Amino acid sequence: MSTFMPKAGQVERKWYVLDAAGKPLGRVAAQAATLLRGKHKPTFAPHVDCGDHVIIINCADAVLTGRKLEKKVYYRYTGYIGNLKEIKAKALMSTRPERAMMMAVKGMIPDTTIGRQALTRLRVYKGAEHKHEAQKPTAWEL
């Protein structure tokens, strides 16, 4: 019996909804990264993009455990000399919680062409409403 090798055209993609309300941000991000890569499928292969579409809702209600709200700092570089910007996790979660979730998922995806393609299938929303009801997404329990 030979090993099954999936082809890029044979991949069937499903839509999943993850609810982040009351759950740790990192746990939700790790589950989303697994679904985006396709590692939950028995036909997973690291050289083929076989992941699914993921919708994360209620990012504003995600929880940071411990003292991460006060101590965690996000950095970004503008490209100009001396322009390293920083923002605390508390400020980011109050203004743009979907960005914090996106950055957490991006850190768990490999920095390759397959990883960048997988991130295009991630949709992140601050509240409970999303605009992908036509795709009939199913709820994924953590």
N, CA, C and O atoms as a MOPAC input file, in Angstrom:
PM7 MOZYME 1SCF
protein

 N      0.85100 1    -1.17700 1     0.00000 1
 C      0.00000 1     0.00000 1     0.00000 1
 C      0.89500 1     1.23800 1     0.00000 1
 O      1.83700 1     1.33700 1     0.78700 1
 N      0.59400 1     2.16200 1    -0.87600 1
 C      1.42900 1     3.35700 1    -0.99500 1
 C      0.85800 1     4.49500 1    -0.15700 1
 O     -0.31900 1     4.49500 1     0.20400 1
 N      1.71300 1     5.45600 1     0.14200 1
 C      1.31700 1     6.61200 1     0.93000 1
 C      0.50700 1     7.57700 1     0.06800 1
 O      0.86700 1     7.84600 1    -1.07800 1
 N     -0.57700 1     8.09100 1     0.62000 1
 C     -1.41900 1     9.04300 1    -0.10300 1
 C     -0.76500 1    10.42000 1    -0.08300 1
 O     -0.40600 1    10.91600 1     0.98500 1
 N     -0.60800 1    11.03700 1    -1.23700 1
 C     -0.05200 1    12.38300 1    -1.34600 1
 C     -1.10700 1    13.29200 1    -1.96900 1
 O     -1.44500 1    13.12900 1    -3.14200 1
 N     -1.63100 1    14.24700 1    -1.20000 1
 C     -2.67200 1    15.12300 1    -1.74700 1
 C     -2.11200 1    16.09800 1    -2.77900 1
 O     -0.96300 1    16.53200 1    -2.68600 1
 N     -2.92800 1    16.42800 1    -3.74600 1
 C     -2.58500 1    17.43400 1    -4.74800 1
 C     -3.29400 1    18.73100 1    -4.37600 1
 O     -4.28800 1    18.71300 1    -3.65100 1
 N     -2.79100 1    19.83900 1    -4.86400 1
 C     -3.35300 1    21.14600 1    -4.51900 1
 C     -4.78200 1    21.29200 1    -5.01800 1
 O     -5.58700 1    21.95200 1    -4.36200 1
 N     -5.11900 1    20.71000 1    -6.13600 1
 C     -6.46200 1    20.82200 1    -6.69000 1
 C     -7.48100 1    19.91300 1    -6.04000 1
 O     -8.68300 1    20.10700 1    -6.22500 1
 N     -7.03300 1    18.92400 1    -5.28200 1
 C     -7.93600 1    17.95200 1    -4.67000 1
 C     -8.41000 1    18.36800 1    -3.28000 1
 O     -9.22700 1    17.67200 1    -2.67700 1
 N     -7.91800 1    19.47400 1    -2.76700 1
 C     -8.22800 1    19.87600 1    -1.39500 1
 C     -9.64200 1    20.44700 1    -1.31600 1
 O    -10.00600 1    21.33900 1    -2.08100 1
 N    -10.43500 1    19.91900 1    -0.37900 1
 C    -11.76800 1    20.45600 1    -0.12900 1
 C    -11.69800 1    21.30600 1     1.13700 1
 O    -11.30200 1    20.83100 1     2.20200 1
 N    -12.08600 1    22.55900 1     0.99900 1
 C    -11.98900 1    23.49300 1     2.11500 1
 C    -13.35500 1    23.69200 1     2.75500 1
 O    -14.35700 1    23.89900 1     2.07000 1
 N    -13.37500 1    23.62400 1     4.07800 1
 C    -14.58900 1    23.87900 1     4.84100 1
 C    -14.43900 1    25.21700 1     5.55900 1
 O    -13.35000 1    25.78600 1     5.61500 1
 N    -15.54100 1    25.70600 1     6.10300 1
 C    -15.55400 1    26.96300 1     6.85700 1
 C    -15.87100 1    26.64900 1     8.30900 1
 O    -16.82000 1    25.92200 1     8.60100 1
 N    -15.07500 1    27.19800 1     9.21900 1
 C    -15.27700 1    27.00600 1    10.64500 1
 C    -15.36000 1    28.34800 1    11.35500 1
 O    -14.72500 1    29.32200 1    10.95000 1
 N    -16.16200 1    28.38400 1    12.43100 1
 C    -16.28300 1    29.57600 1    13.26700 1
 C    -15.73400 1    29.24700 1    14.64700 1
 O    -16.13800 1    28.26600 1    15.27200 1
 N    -14.80300 1    30.08400 1    15.11800 1
 C    -14.27200 1    29.95100 1    16.47200 1
 C    -14.77900 1    31.12200 1    17.29000 1
 O    -14.65500 1    32.27400 1    16.87300 1
 N    -15.34600 1    30.83800 1    18.44800 1
 C    -15.82700 1    31.88500 1    19.33800 1
 C    -14.78600 1    32.10300 1    20.43200 1
 O    -14.49300 1    31.19700 1    21.21100 1
 N    -14.22900 1    33.32000 1    20.48300 1
 C    -13.15500 1    33.62400 1    21.42400 1
 C    -13.65700 1    34.19400 1    22.74000 1
 O    -12.84200 1    34.55200 1    23.59100 1
 N    -14.95400 1    34.29300 1    22.93900 1
 C    -15.50400 1    34.91900 1    24.14000 1
 C    -15.15000 1    34.10900 1    25.38300 1
 O    -15.51200 1    32.93700 1    25.49100 1
 N    -14.44200 1    34.73700 1    26.32100 1
 C    -14.10400 1    34.10500 1    27.57700 1
 C    -12.99300 1    33.08100 1    27.50700 1
 O    -12.70500 1    32.42700 1    28.50900 1
 N    -12.35500 1    32.91700 1    26.35300 1
 C    -11.28000 1    31.93900 1    26.19700 1
 C     -9.94300 1    32.66200 1    26.08000 1
 O     -9.90600 1    33.80900 1    25.63300 1
 N     -8.85000 1    32.02200 1    26.46900 1
 C     -7.53800 1    32.65300 1    26.32700 1
 C     -7.19600 1    32.91300 1    24.86200 1
 O     -7.45600 1    32.07900 1    23.99400 1
 N     -6.61800 1    34.06600 1    24.60200 1
 C     -6.30600 1    34.48200 1    23.23400 1
 C     -5.37100 1    33.49100 1    22.55400 1
 O     -5.55900 1    33.17600 1    21.38000 1
 N     -4.37700 1    33.00000 1    23.26500 1
 C     -3.41400 1    32.07300 1    22.67900 1
 C     -4.01400 1    30.71900 1    22.34300 1
 O     -3.62800 1    30.10000 1    21.35200 1
 N     -4.95400 1    30.25100 1    23.15700 1
 C     -5.59300 1    28.95800 1    22.87100 1
 C     -6.41500 1    29.03400 1    21.58900 1
 O     -6.38800 1    28.12100 1    20.76400 1
 N     -7.14900 1    30.14200 1    21.43500 1
 C     -7.96100 1    30.31900 1    20.22900 1
 C     -7.05700 1    30.45500 1    19.00700 1
 O     -7.34800 1    29.89700 1    17.94900 1
 N     -5.96000 1    31.19800 1    19.15400 1
 C     -5.03100 1    31.39500 1    18.04000 1
 C     -4.36900 1    30.08600 1    17.63400 1
 O     -4.17400 1    29.83600 1    16.44400 1
 N     -4.02100 1    29.25100 1    18.60600 1
 C     -3.39000 1    27.96700 1    18.29700 1
 C     -4.35000 1    27.05300 1    17.55000 1
 O     -3.95000 1    26.35600 1    16.61700 1
 N     -5.61200 1    27.05400 1    17.95700 1
 C     -6.60200 1    26.22400 1    17.26200 1
 C     -6.84200 1    26.74400 1    15.85200 1
 O     -6.99400 1    25.95700 1    14.91800 1
 N     -6.87900 1    28.06100 1    15.69100 1
 C     -7.06100 1    28.64500 1    14.36600 1
 C     -5.88200 1    28.31100 1    13.45700 1
 O     -6.07700 1    28.02900 1    12.27500 1
 N     -4.66500 1    28.33700 1    13.99300 1
 C     -3.47800 1    28.00600 1    13.20100 1
 C     -3.51200 1    26.54900 1    12.74300 1
 O     -3.11600 1    26.23500 1    11.62000 1
 N     -3.98400 1    25.66900 1    13.61100 1
 C     -4.10800 1    24.25700 1    13.24300 1
 C     -5.10300 1    24.07200 1    12.10800 1
 O     -4.84600 1    23.31700 1    11.16900 1
 N     -6.23300 1    24.75500 1    12.19100 1
 C     -7.25000 1    24.64300 1    11.14700 1
 C     -6.77400 1    25.26800 1     9.83600 1
 O     -7.05300 1    24.73900 1     8.76000 1
 N     -6.06400 1    26.38200 1     9.92000 1
 C     -5.57800 1    27.04900 1     8.71300 1
 C     -4.54000 1    26.20900 1     7.97900 1
 O     -4.50100 1    26.20600 1     6.74900 1
 N     -3.70400 1    25.50000 1     8.72300 1
 C     -2.69300 1    24.64200 1     8.10900 1
 C     -3.28600 1    23.33600 1     7.59400 1
 O     -2.75600 1    22.74200 1     6.65500 1
 N     -4.39000 1    22.88200 1     8.20600 1
 C     -4.99200 1    21.61700 1     7.80000 1
 C     -4.45000 1    20.43200 1     8.57300 1
 O     -4.59100 1    19.29000 1     8.13300 1
 N     -3.82700 1    20.68400 1     9.72400 1
 C     -3.22200 1    19.60500 1    10.48900 1
 C     -4.24500 1    18.71600 1    11.17800 1
 O     -3.89000 1    17.65500 1    11.69300 1
 N     -5.51500 1    19.13000 1    11.19800 1
 C     -6.56400 1    18.31600 1    11.80000 1
 C     -7.08100 1    17.25600 1    10.83500 1
 O     -7.86400 1    16.39200 1    11.22800 1
 N     -6.65400 1    17.31300 1     9.58100 1
 C     -7.13100 1    16.37200 1     8.56400 1
 C     -6.20900 1    15.16000 1     8.47800 1
 O     -4.99900 1    15.28400 1     8.66700 1
 N     -6.77400 1    13.99700 1     8.19500 1
 C     -5.91300 1    12.81900 1     8.04100 1
 C     -5.08300 1    12.85700 1     6.76400 1
 O     -4.12800 1    12.09200 1     6.63000 1
 N     -5.43300 1    13.73500 1     5.82400 1
 C     -4.69400 1    13.83300 1     4.56600 1
 C     -3.69200 1    14.98100 1     4.58300 1
 O     -3.31900 1    15.47500 1     3.51900 1
 N     -3.24600 1    15.42000 1     5.75600 1
 C     -2.31700 1    16.54300 1     5.85400 1
 C     -0.96000 1    16.18500 1     5.25600 1
 O     -0.42000 1    15.10000 1     5.47100 1
 N     -0.44000 1    17.13300 1     4.50400 1
 C      0.92700 1    17.02800 1     3.99500 1
 C      1.56500 1    18.40400 1     4.12000 1
 O      0.93200 1    19.39600 1     3.76100 1
 N      2.79800 1    18.50100 1     4.61600 1
 C      3.38700 1    19.81600 1     4.84800 1
 C      3.71200 1    20.59200 1     3.58000 1
 O      3.90300 1    21.80700 1     3.63800 1
 N      3.77900 1    19.91900 1     2.44200 1
 C      4.13000 1    20.60800 1     1.20300 1
 C      2.91000 1    21.07400 1     0.40200 1
 O      3.06000 1    21.66500 1    -0.66800 1
 N      1.69500 1    20.80900 1     0.91800 1
 C      0.46200 1    21.19400 1     0.22700 1
 C     -0.36800 1    22.05600 1     1.16700 1
 O     -0.48800 1    21.76100 1     2.35700 1
 N     -0.93400 1    23.11500 1     0.62500 1
 C     -1.81500 1    23.98300 1     1.41200 1
 C     -3.19000 1    23.33200 1     1.47100 1
 O     -3.99600 1    23.49400 1     0.55500 1
 N     -3.45900 1    22.59700 1     2.54400 1
 C     -4.71300 1    21.83500 1     2.63500 1
 C     -5.57000 1    22.29500 1     3.80000 1
 O     -6.36600 1    21.51700 1     4.32500 1
 N     -5.42000 1    23.55700 1     4.21400 1
 C     -6.17300 1    24.06900 1     5.34800 1
 C     -7.56500 1    24.54600 1     4.98200 1
 O     -7.95200 1    24.54200 1     3.81300 1
 N     -8.31100 1    24.95700 1     5.99600 1
 C     -9.68000 1    25.40800 1     5.83900 1
 C     -9.78900 1    26.90300 1     6.11600 1
 O     -8.82700 1    27.54100 1     6.54500 1
 N    -10.97900 1    27.45300 1     5.86500 1
 C    -11.27300 1    28.84700 1     6.17900 1
 C    -11.68700 1    28.94000 1     7.64600 1
 O    -12.42000 1    28.08600 1     8.14500 1
 N    -11.21100 1    29.98300 1     8.33400 1
 C    -11.49200 1    30.15000 1     9.75500 1
 C    -12.03000 1    31.55900 1     9.99800 1
 O    -11.46000 1    32.54300 1     9.52700 1
 N    -13.13400 1    31.64000 1    10.73900 1
 C    -13.71500 1    32.91100 1    11.16300 1
 C    -13.63700 1    32.95500 1    12.67800 1
 O    -14.15500 1    32.06600 1    13.35500 1
 N    -12.99300 1    33.98000 1    13.21400 1
 C    -12.90100 1    34.14200 1    14.66600 1
 C    -13.78300 1    35.31800 1    15.05400 1
 O    -13.59400 1    36.43200 1    14.56400 1
 N    -14.75200 1    35.06800 1    15.93800 1
 C    -15.66500 1    36.11800 1    16.38300 1
 C    -15.43000 1    36.41000 1    17.86800 1
 O    -14.79400 1    35.62400 1    18.57100 1
 N    -15.94000 1    37.52800 1    18.32500 1
 C    -15.85100 1    37.97100 1    19.72000 1
 C    -14.41000 1    38.12200 1    20.20000 1
 O    -14.08400 1    37.71100 1    21.31400 1
 N    -13.54700 1    38.70700 1    19.37500 1
 C    -12.15200 1    38.91100 1    19.77800 1
 C    -12.04300 1    39.91000 1    20.92300 1
 O    -11.09500 1    39.84700 1    21.70600 1
 N    -12.98500 1    40.81700 1    21.03100 1
 C    -12.94100 1    41.80200 1    22.11200 1
 C    -13.14500 1    41.13900 1    23.47700 1
 O    -12.74900 1    41.69700 1    24.50000 1
 N    -13.75900 1    39.95600 1    23.49800 1
 C    -14.02200 1    39.25600 1    24.75300 1
 C    -12.97900 1    38.19000 1    25.06300 1
 O    -13.13200 1    37.44500 1    26.03100 1
 N    -11.91200 1    38.10400 1    24.25100 1
 C    -10.84400 1    37.14200 1    24.52900 1
 C    -10.08500 1    37.57400 1    25.78000 1
 O    -10.01500 1    38.76200 1    26.09700 1
 N     -9.52500 1    36.60700 1    26.48100 1
 C     -8.89800 1    36.85300 1    27.77700 1
 C     -7.38600 1    36.68700 1    27.64800 1
 O     -6.90300 1    35.75600 1    27.00300 1
 N     -6.65600 1    37.59300 1    28.26600 1
 C     -5.21300 1    37.42900 1    28.43500 1
 C     -4.96700 1    37.05100 1    29.88500 1
 O     -5.33300 1    37.80500 1    30.78600 1
 N     -4.35700 1    35.90500 1    30.12700 1
 C     -4.17800 1    35.39100 1    31.46900 1
 C     -2.96300 1    36.01300 1    32.13800 1
 O     -2.10600 1    36.60400 1    31.48100 1
 N     -2.90600 1    35.87100 1    33.44200 1
 C     -1.78100 1    36.39300 1    34.20200 1
 C     -1.75000 1    37.91400 1    34.17900 1
 O     -2.79400 1    38.56400 1    34.24600 1
 N     -0.55800 1    38.47500 1    34.08500 1
 C     -0.40400 1    39.92600 1    34.04800 1
 C     -0.03900 1    40.41100 1    32.65100 1
 O      0.60800 1    41.44600 1    32.49400 1
 N     -0.46100 1    39.64900 1    31.63000 1
 C     -0.10500 1    40.01000 1    30.26000 1
 C     -0.70600 1    41.33600 1    29.82800 1
 O     -0.10900 1    42.04300 1    29.01700 1
 N     -1.87600 1    41.69000 1    30.34900 1
 C     -2.48100 1    42.97400 1    29.96500 1
 C     -1.57800 1    44.14400 1    30.33400 1
 O     -1.50500 1    45.12400 1    29.59300 1
 N     -0.89400 1    44.05500 1    31.46500 1
 C     -0.02200 1    45.15600 1    31.89300 1
 C      1.39300 1    45.02500 1    31.34900 1
 O      2.04000 1    46.03500 1    31.06900 1
 N      1.88600 1    43.79700 1    31.19200 1
 C      3.30300 1    43.60600 1    30.89600 1
 C      3.61200 1    43.35800 1    29.42300 1
 O      4.70300 1    43.70300 1    28.96900 1
 N      2.68900 1    42.77200 1    28.66300 1
 C      2.98400 1    42.42400 1    27.27300 1
 C      3.01500 1    43.67700 1    26.41500 1
 O      2.15200 1    44.54700 1    26.53500 1
 N      4.02500 1    43.76000 1    25.54100 1
 C      4.20500 1    44.91600 1    24.66000 1
 C      4.34900 1    44.41400 1    23.22900 1
 O      5.11300 1    43.48600 1    22.96400 1
 N      3.61500 1    45.02600 1    22.31500 1
 C      3.72300 1    44.72300 1    20.89200 1
 C      4.57900 1    45.79900 1    20.22900 1
 O      4.35700 1    46.99100 1    20.44300 1
 N      5.55600 1    45.38200 1    19.42600 1
 C      6.43600 1    46.31300 1    18.73300 1
 C      6.18800 1    46.23500 1    17.23300 1
 O      5.84200 1    45.18300 1    16.69600 1
 N      6.37400 1    47.39000 1    16.56000 1
 C      6.36200 1    47.41200 1    15.09900 1
 C      7.34300 1    48.47400 1    14.64300 1
 O      7.53900 1    49.48800 1    15.31200 1
 N      7.94800 1    48.23100 1    13.50700 1
 C      8.96200 1    49.13500 1    12.97900 1
 C      8.41300 1    49.79600 1    11.72400 1
 O      7.91700 1    49.11800 1    10.82500 1
 N      8.50200 1    51.12500 1    11.66500 1
 C      7.93300 1    51.86400 1    10.54700 1
 C      8.82300 1    51.84300 1     9.31200 1
 O      8.34700 1    52.07300 1     8.20000 1
 N     10.09700 1    51.57100 1     9.49700 1
 C     11.02600 1    51.58500 1     8.37800 1
 C     11.94000 1    52.79700 1     8.40400 1
 O     12.92400 1    52.84600 1     7.66600 1
 N     11.63000 1    53.77100 1     9.24100 1
 C     12.46500 1    54.95100 1     9.37300 1
 C     13.38600 1    54.80300 1    10.58400 1
 O     13.08500 1    54.06700 1    11.52400 1
 N     14.50000 1    55.50900 1    10.54500 1
 C     15.48600 1    55.41700 1    11.61400 1
 C     14.88000 1    55.91500 1    12.92600 1
 O     14.31900 1    57.00900 1    12.98600 1
 N     14.99800 1    55.10800 1    13.96300 1
 C     14.51900 1    55.48300 1    15.28500 1
 C     13.02000 1    55.39500 1    15.47200 1
 O     12.51400 1    55.86300 1    16.49200 1
 N     12.28800 1    54.81900 1    14.53600 1
 C     10.82900 1    54.75600 1    14.64200 1
 C     10.35700 1    53.34700 1    14.95900 1
 O      9.67600 1    52.70400 1    14.16000 1
 N     10.73200 1    52.88800 1    16.13400 1
 C     10.22300 1    51.63400 1    16.66100 1
 C      9.03100 1    51.96800 1    17.54800 1
 O      9.19400 1    52.55600 1    18.61700 1
 N      7.84900 1    51.59900 1    17.11200 1
 C      6.62900 1    51.92000 1    17.85000 1
 C      6.28600 1    50.76700 1    18.77800 1
 O      6.53400 1    49.60500 1    18.45600 1
 N      5.72100 1    51.08700 1    19.91600 1
 C      5.28800 1    50.06100 1    20.85600 1
 C      3.91000 1    50.40900 1    21.38500 1
 O      3.54000 1    51.57600 1    21.51500 1
 N      3.15600 1    49.34400 1    21.68900 1
 C      1.83000 1    49.51900 1    22.26700 1
 C      1.61800 1    48.40100 1    23.27200 1
 O      1.95200 1    47.24600 1    23.00600 1
 N      1.06600 1    48.74100 1    24.42100 1
 C      0.79600 1    47.74700 1    25.46800 1
 C     -0.40000 1    46.88600 1    25.05600 1
 O     -1.24300 1    47.31000 1    24.26600 1
 N     -0.45800 1    45.68900 1    25.59800 1
 C     -1.53600 1    44.76400 1    25.27300 1
 C     -2.88900 1    45.30400 1    25.71800 1
 O     -3.89500 1    45.07100 1    25.04700 1
 N     -2.93000 1    46.01300 1    26.82300 1
 C     -4.19200 1    46.56500 1    27.31700 1
 C     -4.75500 1    47.58700 1    26.34300 1
 O     -5.95700 1    47.59700 1    26.07500 1
 N     -3.88500 1    48.45600 1    25.80700 1
 C     -4.33300 1    49.46300 1    24.84400 1
 C     -4.75100 1    48.81700 1    23.53000 1
 O     -5.73400 1    49.23900 1    22.92100 1
 N     -4.01700 1    47.79900 1    23.08400 1
 C     -4.35400 1    47.14000 1    21.83100 1
 C     -5.66300 1    46.36400 1    21.94400 1
 O     -6.47100 1    46.36500 1    21.01500 1
 N     -5.87300 1    45.70100 1    23.07900 1
 C     -7.11200 1    44.94600 1    23.25400 1
 C     -8.32400 1    45.85900 1    23.39600 1
 O     -9.43700 1    45.45100 1    23.06500 1
 N     -8.13500 1    47.07400 1    23.87600 1
 C     -9.27400 1    47.98200 1    24.00200 1
 C     -9.58300 1    48.68800 1    22.68800 1
 O    -10.73900 1    49.02800 1    22.43700 1
 N     -8.57600 1    48.91700 1    21.84000 1
 C     -8.81700 1    49.63200 1    20.58200 1
 C     -9.00400 1    48.69200 1    19.40500 1
 O     -9.97700 1    48.82100 1    18.66100 1
 N     -8.07600 1    47.73300 1    19.21900 1
 C     -8.12600 1    46.84500 1    18.05700 1
 C     -7.85500 1    45.39700 1    18.46600 1
 O     -6.77100 1    44.88100 1    18.19700 1
 N     -8.81600 1    44.73300 1    19.10800 1
 C     -8.56600 1    43.35500 1    19.55300 1
 C     -8.40100 1    42.37400 1    18.39700 1
 O     -7.73900 1    41.34700 1    18.54600 1
 N     -8.99700 1    42.68300 1    17.24700 1
 C     -8.83700 1    41.78300 1    16.09900 1
 C     -7.39800 1    41.77900 1    15.59900 1
 O     -6.93800 1    40.77400 1    15.05600 1
 N     -6.68700 1    42.87800 1    15.77300 1
 C     -5.27200 1    42.93600 1    15.37700 1
 C     -4.42300 1    42.07700 1    16.30200 1
 O     -3.49100 1    41.41500 1    15.84600 1
 N     -4.72900 1    42.07900 1    17.58400 1
 C     -3.99000 1    41.23800 1    18.52900 1
 C     -4.18300 1    39.75700 1    18.19700 1
 O     -3.23200 1    38.97700 1    18.26100 1
 N     -5.41000 1    39.37000 1    17.84500 1
 C     -5.67600 1    37.97900 1    17.47800 1
 C     -4.97000 1    37.61800 1    16.17700 1
 O     -4.42800 1    36.52100 1    16.04600 1
 N     -4.97600 1    38.53300 1    15.22400 1
 C     -4.31800 1    38.28300 1    13.94500 1
 C     -2.81300 1    38.09800 1    14.13000 1
 O     -2.20700 1    37.23200 1    13.50000 1
 N     -2.21400 1    38.91700 1    14.99900 1
 C     -0.78100 1    38.79900 1    15.25100 1
 C     -0.45000 1    37.49400 1    15.96900 1
 O      0.59700 1    36.89900 1    15.71500 1
 N     -1.32100 1    37.04900 1    16.85100 1
 C     -1.09100 1    35.79000 1    17.55800 1
 C     -1.15200 1    34.60200 1    16.59500 1
 O     -0.33000 1    33.69000 1    16.67700 1
 N     -2.12200 1    34.61600 1    15.68900 1
 C     -2.23900 1    33.52300 1    14.72000 1
 C     -1.06400 1    33.56300 1    13.74700 1
 O     -0.52000 1    32.51900 1    13.38600 1
 N     -0.67200 1    34.75900 1    13.32300 1
 C      0.43100 1    34.89300 1    12.36800 1
 C      1.72800 1    34.35300 1    12.94800 1
 O      2.54800 1    33.79700 1    12.21700 1
 N      1.92600 1    34.51100 1    14.25800 1
 C      3.12700 1    33.98600 1    14.88800 1
 C      3.15800 1    32.47700 1    14.97900 1
 O      4.21700 1    31.89500 1    15.21400 1
 N      2.00900 1    31.82800 1    14.79500 1
 C      1.93600 1    30.37000 1    14.88400 1
 C      1.90700 1    29.69900 1    13.51900 1
 O      1.87800 1    28.47100 1    13.43100 1
 N      1.91400 1    30.48700 1    12.46300 1
 C      1.91700 1    29.97600 1    11.09200 1
 C      3.34600 1    30.08900 1    10.55700 1
 O      4.01200 1    31.08600 1    10.83800 1
 N      3.84300 1    29.11000 1     9.79900 1
 C      5.20800 1    29.22300 1     9.27600 1
 C      5.34600 1    30.37400 1     8.28000 1
 O      4.40900 1    30.69200 1     7.54900 1
 N      6.50700 1    30.98000 1     8.26300 1
 C      6.77600 1    32.10900 1     7.37500 1
 C      7.26700 1    31.59800 1     6.02700 1
 O      8.42700 1    31.77800 1     5.65700 1
 N      6.35400 1    30.95600 1     5.30400 1
 C      6.62900 1    30.44000 1     3.96900 1
 C      5.50100 1    30.87800 1     3.05300 1
 O      4.55300 1    31.52700 1     3.49300 1
 N      5.60200 1    30.52700 1     1.78500 1
 C      4.52500 1    30.88200 1     0.85300 1
 C      3.22600 1    30.17800 1     1.22700 1
 O      2.14500 1    30.74500 1     1.06600 1
 N      3.32400 1    28.94700 1     1.72500 1
 C      2.12000 1    28.22600 1     2.14800 1
 C      1.51100 1    28.88900 1     3.37800 1
 O      0.28800 1    28.97600 1     3.48800 1
 N      2.34100 1    29.35600 1     4.29900 1
 C      1.84000 1    30.03900 1     5.48600 1
 C      1.16900 1    31.35500 1     5.15500 1
 O      0.12400 1    31.68100 1     5.71800 1
 N      1.76400 1    32.12000 1     4.24100 1
 C      1.15200 1    33.39300 1     3.84400 1
 C     -0.15900 1    33.16300 1     3.11800 1
 O     -1.09500 1    33.94600 1     3.27700 1
 N     -0.24600 1    32.10900 1     2.32500 1
 C     -1.49200 1    31.76800 1     1.64500 1
 C     -2.54700 1    31.32800 1     2.65300 1
 O     -3.72800 1    31.62700 1     2.47600 1
 N     -2.14500 1    30.62700 1     3.70200 1
 C     -3.08500 1    30.17500 1     4.72800 1
 C     -3.67100 1    31.36300 1     5.48800 1
 O     -4.84400 1    31.33200 1     5.86000 1
 N     -2.88000 1    32.40500 1     5.72500 1
 C     -3.37300 1    33.56900 1     6.45700 1
 C     -4.43900 1    34.34500 1     5.69200 1
 O     -5.20700 1    35.09300 1     6.29700 1
 N     -4.49900 1    34.17900 1     4.37800 1
 C     -5.54500 1    34.86100 1     3.61400 1
 C     -6.91600 1    34.24900 1     3.86900 1
 O     -7.93400 1    34.86000 1     3.54600 1
 N     -6.95200 1    33.05000 1     4.44300 1
 C     -8.22700 1    32.38900 1     4.74300 1
 C     -8.71000 1    32.65600 1     6.16100 1
 O     -9.68500 1    32.04800 1     6.60400 1
 N     -8.04900 1    33.55100 1     6.87800 1
 C     -8.43600 1    33.89900 1     8.24400 1
 C     -9.24900 1    35.18500 1     8.23600 1
 O     -8.83000 1    36.18900 1     7.65900 1
 N    -10.42000 1    35.15100 1     8.88200 1
 C    -11.25600 1    36.34800 1     9.05200 1
 C    -11.46900 1    36.55500 1    10.54700 1
 O    -11.87300 1    35.63600 1    11.26100 1
 N    -11.19200 1    37.77600 1    11.01400 1
 C    -11.25100 1    38.07800 1    12.43400 1
 C    -12.22100 1    39.23400 1    12.65200 1
 O    -12.14700 1    40.25000 1    11.96100 1
 N    -13.14400 1    39.07600 1    13.62900 1
 C    -14.14500 1    40.09300 1    13.90700 1
 C    -14.18000 1    40.41300 1    15.38900 1
 O    -14.00300 1    39.53800 1    16.23800 1
 N    -14.41100 1    41.67800 1    15.68100 1
 C    -14.44400 1    42.17800 1    17.04800 1
 C    -15.67300 1    41.67100 1    17.80200 1
 O    -15.57100 1    41.28000 1    18.96500 1
 N    -16.82200 1    41.67500 1    17.15000 1
 C    -18.07200 1    41.28000 1    17.78300 1
 C    -18.54200 1    39.91100 1    17.33900 1
 O    -17.77300 1    39.11500 1    16.80000 1
 N    -19.83200 1    39.64700 1    17.57600 1
 C    -20.39800 1    38.33300 1    17.27100 1
 C    -20.90800 1    38.21500 1    15.84100 1
 O    -21.18900 1    37.10700 1    15.38300 1
 N    -21.03500 1    39.33100 1    15.12400 1
 C    -21.56800 1    39.28100 1    13.76600 1
 C    -20.44700 1    39.13500 1    12.75400 1
 O    -19.37600 1    39.72600 1    12.89700 1
 N    -20.71300 1    38.33300 1    11.72400 1
 C    -19.79200 1    38.23200 1    10.59700 1
 C    -20.61900 1    38.13300 1     9.32900 1
 O    -21.81900 1    37.86600 1     9.38100 1
 N    -19.97800 1    38.34800 1     8.19400 1
 C    -20.70400 1    38.41400 1     6.92300 1
 C    -20.49000 1    37.18600 1     6.05100 1
 O    -20.53100 1    37.29000 1     4.82500 1
 N    -20.26400 1    36.03500 1     6.65000 1
 C    -19.98000 1    34.82800 1     5.87500 1
 C    -21.03100 1    33.74400 1     6.09200 1
 O    -20.71400 1    32.55500 1     6.04300 1
 N    -22.27000 1    34.14000 1     6.33100 1
 C    -23.33900 1    33.16400 1     6.54000 1
 C    -23.64200 1    32.36600 1     5.27300 1
 O    -24.12300 1    31.23600 1     5.35800 1
 N    -23.37200 1    32.93300 1     4.11500 1
 C    -23.65000 1    32.24200 1     2.85600 1
 C    -22.76900 1    31.00200 1     2.68800 1
 O    -23.14400 1    30.07000 1     1.97700 1
 N    -21.60700 1    30.98700 1     3.33400 1
 C    -20.71000 1    29.83200 1     3.23500 1
 C    -21.09900 1    28.70900 1     4.19200 1
 O    -20.48500 1    27.64200 1     4.16700 1
 N    -22.10200 1    28.92800 1     5.03000 1
 C    -22.58800 1    27.94600 1     5.99300 1
 C    -21.45400 1    27.39400 1     6.86500 1
 O    -21.17400 1    26.19600 1     6.83000 1
 N    -20.79800 1    28.26700 1     7.65100 1
 C    -19.71300 1    27.77500 1     8.50900 1
 C    -20.23600 1    26.96700 1     9.68300 1
 O    -21.32000 1    27.22900 1    10.20300 1
 N    -19.45700 1    25.98900 1    10.08600 1
 C    -19.81700 1    25.18800 1    11.23800 1
 C    -18.99700 1    25.64600 1    12.44900 1
 O    -17.85900 1    26.09500 1    12.30700 1
 N    -19.58500 1    25.52800 1    13.62800 1
 C    -18.90300 1    25.94800 1    14.85600 1
 C    -17.86900 1    24.90000 1    15.24200 1
 O    -18.13700 1    23.69900 1    15.19400 1
 N    -16.68100 1    25.36800 1    15.62700 1
 C    -15.60100 1    24.48300 1    16.07100 1
 C    -15.41200 1    24.70200 1    17.55000 1
 O    -15.17100 1    25.82700 1    17.98800 1
 N    -15.51900 1    23.63200 1    18.33100 1
 C    -15.35900 1    23.71700 1    19.77300 1
 C    -13.91100 1    23.48000 1    20.15400 1
 O    -13.25100 1    22.59000 1    19.61800 1
 N    -13.42500 1    24.28600 1    21.08300 1
 C    -12.03500 1    24.12900 1    21.55100 1
 C    -11.91100 1    22.98300 1    22.52500 1
 O    -10.81700 1    22.70800 1    23.01800 1

